[in-house]
Amino acid sequence: MRVGNKGRVVFPAEIRARHGWDEGTVLITIEQPDGGVLVLSREEALARIREQVAGRDIVQELIDERRAEAAREDAGIS
C-alpha cells in the first residue's frame, strides 16, 4: 500500500472483502503504543468496546474512583 499525494490509502481488495468493507464504509484509525495503527470499521470498533466492557458496571467504577479520589483529597494526599 502507498499513501497518495492527497493522503489517500487504498486497501487491497482481499482485505476489503475479508472485512466486508464496501464503498462508504466508515473506518476508524487508532494509534497503538508501539507506533502502529489499527484500522477498524465503526461496527468492528463498537464490537471491541462492547467486549472490553462486558460484565462491568462502568458507572459504579466511576463512582468508586471519584470516592477514592475524594478520600485522598480529604486526607491531604495528592
N, C-alpha and C positions, 0 to 999 in steps of 0.2 A: 504494500500500500504506500501511497505517496500523498503528501499534503499538496494540494494545488495552489495556484497563485492567489486564490481568494480564500484560502484556508479550508477548502473542502477536502473531505476524505471519502473515498469510495471503498466500501467494504466488498470483498469478493462475493459473488453470487452464492457460493456454497455456504458461507457464514450467514448471509441474509436469509437463505432458505432454512437453514438449521434452526435459526431463532424465530422464524416467522416474521421477519422484518420486511414489510412491504412499503411501497412508496407512501410517505406521510406518517410513518411510524415515528413517534416521539422517542428520542434516545436521550439518556441521561449519562453524563460522564462524571466519574468520581475519582479524584486523585488519591492514589494509595501512598501510604507512608514510605514504601520502597521506591517511589518515583514513578511507578507505573500508573496507568489509567484504566479504570474499569468502565466498560460501556454496557449499559442495560437499557432495555425498553422500560417505559414507565410501569408497565404491568409486572415486569421482572423485578424492578426495584421495590414495588409495593409488596410483592410476594416475599422478598428477602426481609423486608422490615417486619412483616407480619410474623415470619418465622422467628425473628430475633426477640420479639416482644410477647410471643405466645405464652400464656400462662402467667404473665407478670401483671401486677397491679401497678401500672406506671404512676397513677395519681397518688397511691399510698407511698410509693417510693419517693416521690417529690415532697410529700408532706413530711415523711421521716427525715429526709435530707434537710429540709428547712428547720425542723425542730432541733436537729443536731447542731445546725449552724447557729440557731438562736441560743442554745445552751452554751456553746463555745463563746459566743459574744457576751452572754451573761457572766461567764466565768472569767472574762477578760483574756481569752485565748484567741489568737488570730487564726 
